[in-house]
């Protein structure tokens, strides 16, 4: 399966507002934006207007550890095991700056940990 990265979008099957395996009976399909990869799955962003069971709220420390962009701090997430991904909707051809969260088309990692820090953030760390 494709290694997904933050900003990629996937769809998942839902049954009674729980994420279920695509092979199970389901009554809804919903789209989510991936914010981090962890273990055998991904954390996806759950906007506050979506009602979903088993959402998690991560502390700022957990967000930092997972490399979640700060625009997602104090938001709700749902953990999606990779075999629960129904369909990969959009794979970003580029990267998000891990400091400001802006998207850069065709950008490649420029940091040792395979993340990207954009030019503006590099010249101005207090941006
Ligand atoms: Zn930046």
Backbone and ligand atoms as CSV (ligand in chain L), in Angstrom:
chain,resi,resn,atom,element,x,y,z
A,1,UNK,N,N,0.829,-1.203,0.000
A,1,UNK,CA,C,0.000,0.000,0.000
A,1,UNK,C,C,0.860,1.247,0.000
A,2,UNK,N,N,0.349,2.297,-0.609
A,2,UNK,CA,C,1.083,3.565,-0.689
A,2,UNK,C,C,1.381,4.095,0.703
A,3,UNK,N,N,2.569,4.599,0.846
A,3,UNK,CA,C,2.919,5.250,2.089
A,3,UNK,C,C,2.317,6.658,2.032
A,4,UNK,N,N,1.349,6.913,2.882
A,4,UNK,CA,C,0.693,8.212,2.824
A,4,UNK,C,C,1.421,9.224,3.691
A,5,UNK,N,N,1.321,10.477,3.288
A,5,UNK,CA,C,1.954,11.513,4.096
A,5,UNK,C,C,0.961,12.630,4.408
A,6,UNK,N,N,1.304,13.472,5.373
A,6,UNK,CA,C,0.370,14.536,5.741
A,6,UNK,C,C,-0.090,15.335,4.530
A,7,UNK,N,N,-1.387,15.580,4.465
A,7,UNK,CA,C,-1.957,16.311,3.349
A,7,UNK,C,C,-2.646,15.391,2.358
A,8,UNK,N,N,-2.283,14.111,2.370
A,8,UNK,CA,C,-2.956,13.160,1.496
A,8,UNK,C,C,-4.377,12.932,2.017
A,9,UNK,N,N,-5.274,12.595,1.103
A,9,UNK,CA,C,-6.654,12.364,1.509
A,9,UNK,C,C,-7.070,10.933,1.212
A,10,UNK,N,N,-7.817,10.367,2.156
A,10,UNK,CA,C,-8.300,9.003,1.980
A,10,UNK,C,C,-9.793,8.970,2.278
A,11,UNK,N,N,-10.437,7.924,1.824
A,11,UNK,CA,C,-11.820,7.723,2.237
A,11,UNK,C,C,-11.885,6.477,3.104
A,12,UNK,N,N,-12.843,6.477,4.008
A,12,UNK,CA,C,-13.066,5.338,4.903
A,12,UNK,C,C,-14.546,5.024,4.943
A,13,UNK,N,N,-14.822,3.767,5.240
A,13,UNK,CA,C,-16.203,3.330,5.361
A,13,UNK,C,C,-16.656,3.489,6.801
A,14,UNK,N,N,-17.887,3.928,6.972
A,14,UNK,CA,C,-18.427,4.109,8.304
A,14,UNK,C,C,-19.703,3.316,8.504
A,15,UNK,N,N,-19.797,2.807,9.719
A,15,UNK,CA,C,-21.013,2.103,10.122
A,15,UNK,C,C,-21.369,2.653,11.490
A,16,UNK,N,N,-22.545,3.254,11.607
A,16,UNK,CA,C,-22.967,3.881,12.854
A,16,UNK,C,C,-21.917,4.835,13.400
A,17,UNK,N,N,-21.279,5.603,12.520
A,17,UNK,CA,C,-20.265,6.598,12.876
A,17,UNK,C,C,-18.974,6.002,13.432
A,18,UNK,N,N,-18.748,4.727,13.183
A,18,UNK,CA,C,-17.476,4.099,13.514
A,18,UNK,C,C,-16.774,3.766,12.208
A,19,UNK,N,N,-15.469,3.940,12.169
A,19,UNK,CA,C,-14.731,3.530,10.977
A,19,UNK,C,C,-14.639,2.014,10.966
A,20,UNK,N,N,-15.039,1.432,9.878
A,20,UNK,CA,C,-14.989,-0.027,9.753
A,20,UNK,C,C,-14.147,-0.409,8.539
A,21,UNK,N,N,-13.782,-1.661,8.477
A,21,UNK,CA,C,-13.011,-2.151,7.346
A,21,UNK,C,C,-13.859,-2.061,6.066
A,22,UNK,N,N,-13.205,-1.760,4.933
A,22,UNK,CA,C,-13.962,-1.644,3.669
A,22,UNK,C,C,-14.677,-2.942,3.296
A,23,UNK,N,N,-14.273,-4.039,3.938
A,23,UNK,CA,C,-14.899,-5.326,3.614
A,23,UNK,C,C,-16.122,-5.580,4.465
A,24,UNK,N,N,-16.335,-4.712,5.456
A,24,UNK,CA,C,-17.504,-4.872,6.296
A,24,UNK,C,C,-18.666,-4.075,5.718
A,25,UNK,N,N,-19.829,-4.397,6.210
A,25,UNK,CA,C,-21.017,-3.679,5.806
A,25,UNK,C,C,-20.903,-2.235,6.324
A,26,UNK,N,N,-21.240,-1.264,5.498
A,26,UNK,CA,C,-21.133,0.119,5.961
A,26,UNK,C,C,-22.275,0.959,5.407
A,27,UNK,N,N,-22.514,2.078,6.037
A,27,UNK,CA,C,-23.617,2.912,5.567
A,27,UNK,C,C,-23.171,4.281,5.050
A,28,UNK,N,N,-21.896,4.552,5.140
A,28,UNK,CA,C,-21.398,5.865,4.712
A,28,UNK,C,C,-19.948,5.758,4.281
A,29,UNK,N,N,-19.532,6.688,3.429
A,29,UNK,CA,C,-18.123,6.797,3.093
A,29,UNK,C,C,-17.725,8.248,3.318
A,30,UNK,N,N,-16.657,8.433,4.041
A,30,UNK,CA,C,-16.252,9.792,4.378
A,30,UNK,C,C,-14.801,10.027,4.000
A,31,UNK,N,N,-14.501,11.284,3.678
A,31,UNK,CA,C,-13.130,11.607,3.306
A,31,UNK,C,C,-12.379,12.265,4.462
A,32,UNK,N,N,-11.137,11.877,4.624
A,32,UNK,CA,C,-10.311,12.421,5.701
A,32,UNK,C,C,-8.965,12.875,5.171
A,33,UNK,N,N,-8.409,13.853,5.869
A,33,UNK,CA,C,-7.068,14.319,5.541
A,33,UNK,C,C,-6.079,13.745,6.555
A,34,UNK,N,N,-5.057,13.120,6.036
A,34,UNK,CA,C,-4.023,12.524,6.886
A,34,UNK,C,C,-3.164,13.628,7.516
A,35,UNK,N,N,-2.913,13.502,8.808
A,35,UNK,CA,C,-2.022,14.488,9.443
A,35,UNK,C,C,-0.713,13.871,9.933
A,36,UNK,N,N,-0.715,12.551,10.153
A,36,UNK,CA,C,0.517,11.901,10.606
A,36,UNK,C,C,0.434,10.408,10.397
A,37,UNK,N,N,1.606,9.814,10.284
A,37,UNK,CA,C,1.672,8.370,10.171
A,37,UNK,C,C,2.136,7.850,11.521
A,38,UNK,N,N,1.575,6.742,11.969
A,38,UNK,CA,C,1.963,6.208,13.258
A,38,UNK,C,C,1.664,4.717,13.309
A,39,UNK,N,N,2.662,3.944,13.662
A,39,UNK,CA,C,2.466,2.502,13.763
A,39,UNK,C,C,1.999,1.910,12.451
A,40,UNK,N,N,0.878,1.207,12.499
A,40,UNK,CA,C,0.344,0.572,11.294
A,40,UNK,C,C,-0.828,1.348,10.729
A,41,UNK,N,N,-0.787,2.648,10.898
A,41,UNK,CA,C,-1.886,3.432,10.387
A,41,UNK,C,C,-1.583,4.911,10.395
A,42,UNK,N,N,-2.645,5.683,10.393
A,42,UNK,CA,C,-2.505,7.126,10.246
A,42,UNK,C,C,-3.456,7.854,11.171
A,43,UNK,N,N,-3.041,9.043,11.556
A,43,UNK,CA,C,-3.972,9.942,12.222
A,43,UNK,C,C,-4.559,10.844,11.164
A,44,UNK,N,N,-5.861,10.977,11.178
A,44,UNK,CA,C,-6.531,11.849,10.226
A,44,UNK,C,C,-7.289,12.913,10.994
A,45,UNK,N,N,-7.414,14.061,10.367
A,45,UNK,CA,C,-8.090,15.203,10.961
A,45,UNK,C,C,-9.599,15.035,10.871
A,46,UNK,N,N,-10.278,15.305,11.981
A,46,UNK,CA,C,-11.739,15.243,12.000
A,46,UNK,C,C,-12.263,16.646,12.298
A,47,UNK,N,N,-12.800,17.327,11.285
A,47,UNK,CA,C,-13.324,18.678,11.524
A,47,UNK,C,C,-14.443,18.641,12.571
A,48,UNK,N,N,-14.604,19.725,13.329
A,48,UNK,CA,C,-15.548,19.714,14.449
A,48,UNK,C,C,-16.997,19.491,14.022
A,49,UNK,N,N,-17.324,19.787,12.765
A,49,UNK,CA,C,-18.708,19.592,12.321
A,49,UNK,C,C,-19.026,18.142,11.960
A,50,UNK,N,N,-18.011,17.303,11.965
A,50,UNK,CA,C,-18.249,15.888,11.673
A,50,UNK,C,C,-18.435,15.133,12.967
A,51,UNK,N,N,-19.496,14.387,13.061
A,51,UNK,CA,C,-19.654,13.574,14.247
A,51,UNK,C,C,-19.177,12.163,13.954
A,52,UNK,N,N,-18.246,11.735,14.781
A,52,UNK,CA,C,-17.620,10.445,14.561
A,52,UNK,C,C,-17.282,9.817,15.907
A,53,UNK,N,N,-17.462,8.521,16.021
A,53,UNK,CA,C,-17.079,7.845,17.260
A,53,UNK,C,C,-15.594,7.547,17.271
A,54,UNK,N,N,-15.062,7.444,18.460
A,54,UNK,CA,C,-13.656,7.093,18.658
A,54,UNK,C,C,-12.670,8.123,18.124
A,55,UNK,N,N,-13.026,9.387,18.240
A,55,UNK,CA,C,-12.047,10.404,17.883
A,55,UNK,C,C,-11.119,10.595,19.078
A,56,UNK,N,N,-9.942,11.061,18.788
A,56,UNK,CA,C,-8.980,11.304,19.861
A,56,UNK,C,C,-8.537,12.754,19.824
A,57,UNK,N,N,-8.201,13.248,20.984
A,57,UNK,CA,C,-7.650,14.582,21.071
A,57,UNK,C,C,-6.221,14.399,21.555
A,58,UNK,N,N,-5.285,14.913,20.810
A,58,UNK,CA,C,-3.891,14.711,21.180
A,58,UNK,C,C,-3.365,15.961,21.869
A,59,UNK,N,N,-2.504,15.735,22.839
A,59,UNK,CA,C,-1.888,16.878,23.499
A,59,UNK,C,C,-0.867,17.492,22.562
A,60,UNK,N,N,-0.455,18.711,22.890
A,60,UNK,CA,C,0.519,19.388,22.061
A,60,UNK,C,C,1.804,18.569,21.959
A,61,UNK,N,N,2.206,17.953,23.071
A,61,UNK,CA,C,3.413,17.119,23.089
A,61,UNK,C,C,3.271,15.944,22.128
A,62,UNK,N,N,2.108,15.297,22.153
A,62,UNK,CA,C,1.887,14.174,21.223
A,62,UNK,C,C,1.914,14.649,19.779
A,63,UNK,N,N,1.337,15.819,19.534
A,63,UNK,CA,C,1.344,16.383,18.175
A,63,UNK,C,C,2.777,16.634,17.713
A,64,UNK,N,N,3.592,17.174,18.610
A,64,UNK,CA,C,4.987,17.458,18.267
A,64,UNK,C,C,5.706,16.146,17.951
A,65,UNK,N,N,5.519,15.140,18.798
A,65,UNK,CA,C,6.147,13.839,18.608
A,65,UNK,C,C,5.751,13.214,17.278
A,66,UNK,N,N,4.487,13.357,16.926
A,66,UNK,CA,C,3.997,12.769,15.681
A,66,UNK,C,C,4.302,13.637,14.466
A,67,UNK,N,N,4.808,14.839,14.708
A,67,UNK,CA,C,5.117,15.743,13.607
A,67,UNK,C,C,3.880,16.352,12.979
A,68,UNK,N,N,2.839,16.500,13.780
A,68,UNK,CA,C,1.601,17.096,13.275
A,68,UNK,C,C,1.765,18.607,13.203
A,69,UNK,N,N,1.351,19.162,12.099
A,69,UNK,CA,C,1.478,20.602,11.908
A,69,UNK,C,C,0.695,21.374,12.955
A,70,UNK,N,N,1.229,22.513,13.373
A,70,UNK,CA,C,0.586,23.212,14.479
A,70,UNK,C,C,-0.789,23.780,14.163
A,71,UNK,N,N,-1.139,23.883,12.869
A,71,UNK,CA,C,-2.511,24.329,12.595
A,71,UNK,C,C,-3.536,23.277,13.017
A,72,UNK,N,N,-3.082,22.063,13.348
A,72,UNK,CA,C,-4.005,21.009,13.783
A,72,UNK,C,C,-3.993,20.791,15.292
A,73,UNK,N,N,-3.213,21.587,16.006
A,73,UNK,CA,C,-3.192,21.416,17.463
A,73,UNK,C,C,-4.590,21.672,18.027
A,74,UNK,N,N,-4.938,20.921,19.056
A,74,UNK,CA,C,-6.224,21.048,19.749
A,74,UNK,C,C,-7.409,20.696,18.857
A,75,UNK,N,N,-7.172,19.863,17.869
A,75,UNK,CA,C,-8.250,19.397,17.016
A,75,UNK,C,C,-8.522,17.926,17.336
A,76,UNK,N,N,-9.569,17.419,16.742
A,76,UNK,CA,C,-9.877,16.003,16.909
A,76,UNK,C,C,-9.300,15.201,15.753
A,77,UNK,N,N,-8.879,13.994,16.091
A,77,UNK,CA,C,-8.323,13.102,15.093
A,77,UNK,C,C,-8.968,11.743,15.213
A,78,UNK,N,N,-8.797,10.972,14.177
A,78,UNK,CA,C,-9.214,9.583,14.261
A,78,UNK,C,C,-8.045,8.756,13.754
A,79,UNK,N,N,-7.839,7.628,14.416
A,79,UNK,CA,C,-6.762,6.758,13.987
A,79,UNK,C,C,-7.304,5.760,12.975
A,80,UNK,N,N,-6.678,5.706,11.822
A,80,UNK,CA,C,-7.128,4.805,10.753
A,80,UNK,C,C,-6.051,3.765,10.507
A,81,UNK,N,N,-6.348,2.514,10.771
A,81,UNK,CA,C,-5.379,1.466,10.448
A,81,UNK,C,C,-5.263,1.373,8.935
A,82,UNK,N,N,-4.071,1.058,8.440
A,82,UNK,CA,C,-3.920,1.154,6.976
A,82,UNK,C,C,-4.816,0.190,6.198
A,83,UNK,N,N,-5.206,-0.919,6.826
A,83,UNK,CA,C,-6.128,-1.819,6.117
A,83,UNK,C,C,-7.583,-1.335,6.202
A,84,UNK,N,N,-7.801,-0.190,6.864
A,84,UNK,CA,C,-9.138,0.403,6.932
A,84,UNK,C,C,-9.295,1.541,5.925
A,85,UNK,N,N,-8.222,1.822,5.214
A,85,UNK,CA,C,-8.314,2.844,4.180
A,85,UNK,C,C,-9.093,2.261,3.016
A,86,UNK,N,N,-10.170,2.935,2.670
A,86,UNK,CA,C,-11.013,2.446,1.592
A,86,UNK,C,C,-10.396,2.811,0.245
A,87,UNK,N,N,-10.026,4.068,0.116
A,87,UNK,CA,C,-9.487,4.537,-1.154
A,87,UNK,C,C,-8.572,5.722,-0.898
A,88,UNK,N,N,-7.477,5.772,-1.620
A,88,UNK,CA,C,-6.613,6.943,-1.537
A,88,UNK,C,C,-7.125,7.922,-2.575
A,89,UNK,N,N,-7.534,9.095,-2.106
A,89,UNK,CA,C,-8.176,10.074,-2.972
A,89,UNK,C,C,-7.174,10.981,-3.643
A,90,UNK,N,N,-6.226,11.425,-2.850
A,90,UNK,CA,C,-5.326,12.429,-3.373
A,90,UNK,C,C,-3.980,12.255,-2.707
A,91,UNK,N,N,-2.967,12.067,-3.500
A,91,UNK,CA,C,-1.626,12.004,-2.956
A,91,UNK,C,C,-0.955,13.288,-3.394
A,92,UNK,N,N,-0.479,14.023,-2.431
A,92,UNK,CA,C,0.104,15.321,-2.751
A,92,UNK,C,C,1.395,15.161,-3.521
A,93,UNK,N,N,1.491,15.911,-4.598
A,93,UNK,CA,C,2.718,15.905,-5.360
A,93,UNK,C,C,3.513,17.132,-4.915
A,94,UNK,N,N,4.127,16.974,-3.789
A,94,UNK,CA,C,4.811,18.103,-3.176
A,94,UNK,C,C,4.810,17.880,-1.684
A,95,UNK,N,N,5.146,18.893,-0.942
A,95,UNK,CA,C,5.212,18.712,0.506
A,95,UNK,C,C,4.703,19.945,1.231
A,96,UNK,N,N,4.339,19.704,2.485
A,96,UNK,CA,C,3.951,20.801,3.348
A,96,UNK,C,C,5.171,21.218,4.152
A,97,UNK,N,N,5.327,22.516,4.325
A,97,UNK,CA,C,6.397,22.994,5.197
A,97,UNK,C,C,6.017,22.610,6.615
A,98,UNK,N,N,6.949,22.006,7.356
A,98,UNK,CA,C,6.581,21.532,8.686
A,98,UNK,C,C,6.563,22.666,9.705
A,99,UNK,N,N,6.976,23.853,9.303
A,99,UNK,CA,C,6.896,25.005,10.222
A,99,UNK,C,C,5.592,25.788,10.022
A,100,UNK,N,N,5.323,26.203,8.798
A,100,UNK,CA,C,4.159,27.064,8.580
A,100,UNK,C,C,2.969,26.315,7.990
A,101,UNK,N,N,3.185,25.102,7.483
A,101,UNK,CA,C,2.075,24.324,6.967
A,101,UNK,C,C,1.676,24.678,5.542
A,102,UNK,N,N,2.388,25.586,4.900
A,102,UNK,CA,C,2.091,25.904,3.505
A,102,UNK,C,C,2.500,24.750,2.605
A,103,UNK,N,N,1.768,24.627,1.516
A,103,UNK,CA,C,2.040,23.535,0.594
A,103,UNK,C,C,2.929,24.007,-0.545
A,104,UNK,N,N,3.940,23.211,-0.859
A,104,UNK,CA,C,4.836,23.548,-1.963
A,104,UNK,C,C,4.829,22.434,-2.994
A,105,UNK,N,N,4.326,22.789,-4.159
A,105,UNK,CA,C,4.230,21.841,-5.254
A,105,UNK,C,C,5.610,21.342,-5.653
A,106,UNK,N,N,5.725,20.043,-5.864
A,106,UNK,CA,C,6.954,19.403,-6.318
A,106,UNK,C,C,8.136,19.553,-5.356
A,107,UNK,N,N,7.866,19.997,-4.158
A,107,UNK,CA,C,8.966,20.179,-3.210
A,107,UNK,C,C,9.466,18.834,-2.706
A,108,UNK,N,N,10.723,18.789,-2.331
A,108,UNK,CA,C,11.331,17.575,-1.802
A,108,UNK,C,C,11.855,17.864,-0.400
A,109,UNK,N,N,12.035,16.803,0.413
A,109,UNK,CA,C,12.537,17.022,1.775
A,109,UNK,C,C,13.879,17.750,1.758
A,110,UNK,N,N,14.071,18.666,2.679
A,110,UNK,CA,C,15.369,19.325,2.770
A,110,UNK,C,C,15.935,19.301,4.193
A,111,UNK,N,N,15.323,18.462,5.040
A,111,UNK,CA,C,15.805,18.322,6.406
A,111,UNK,C,C,16.243,16.872,6.630
A,112,UNK,N,N,17.094,16.707,7.654
A,112,UNK,CA,C,17.605,15.357,7.924
A,112,UNK,C,C,16.517,14.343,8.230
A,113,UNK,N,N,15.427,14.799,8.835
A,113,UNK,CA,C,14.347,13.875,9.180
A,113,UNK,C,C,13.326,13.725,8.048
A,114,UNK,N,N,13.719,14.072,6.823
A,114,UNK,CA,C,12.881,13.918,5.630
A,114,UNK,C,C,11.668,14.827,5.614
A,115,UNK,N,N,11.738,15.932,6.360
A,115,UNK,CA,C,10.663,16.906,6.282
A,115,UNK,C,C,11.143,18.085,5.444
A,116,UNK,N,N,10.238,19.018,5.228
A,116,UNK,CA,C,10.579,20.206,4.446
A,116,UNK,C,C,10.379,21.451,5.303
A,117,UNK,N,N,11.343,22.338,5.234
A,117,UNK,CA,C,11.137,23.668,5.813
A,117,UNK,C,C,11.329,24.651,4.671
A,118,UNK,N,N,10.304,25.460,4.440
A,118,UNK,CA,C,10.331,26.330,3.261
A,118,UNK,C,C,11.357,27.451,3.410
A,119,UNK,N,N,11.607,28.102,2.327
A,119,UNK,CA,C,12.618,29.150,2.293
A,119,UNK,C,C,12.302,30.264,3.294
A,120,UNK,N,N,11.055,30.723,3.308
A,120,UNK,CA,C,10.683,31.810,4.211
A,120,UNK,C,C,10.905,31.431,5.669
A,121,UNK,N,N,10.577,30.197,6.032
A,121,UNK,CA,C,10.764,29.762,7.415
A,121,UNK,C,C,12.239,29.575,7.739
A,122,UNK,N,N,13.026,29.200,6.742
A,122,UNK,CA,C,14.447,29.002,6.984
A,122,UNK,C,C,15.156,30.335,7.225
A,123,UNK,N,N,14.760,31.382,6.447
A,123,UNK,CA,C,15.424,32.651,6.660
A,123,UNK,C,C,14.844,33.400,7.854
A,124,UNK,N,N,13.611,33.054,8.228
A,124,UNK,CA,C,12.995,33.696,9.384
A,124,UNK,C,C,12.355,32.656,10.295
A,125,UNK,N,N,13.111,32.114,11.241
A,125,UNK,CA,C,12.586,31.056,12.109
A,125,UNK,C,C,11.457,31.539,13.012
A,126,UNK,N,N,11.251,32.855,13.118
A,126,UNK,CA,C,10.218,33.358,14.015
A,126,UNK,C,C,8.926,33.683,13.265
A,127,UNK,N,N,8.894,33.390,12.009
A,127,UNK,CA,C,7.754,33.608,11.145
A,127,UNK,C,C,6.478,33.019,11.741
L,1,ZN,ZN,ZN,7.336,27.485,5.976
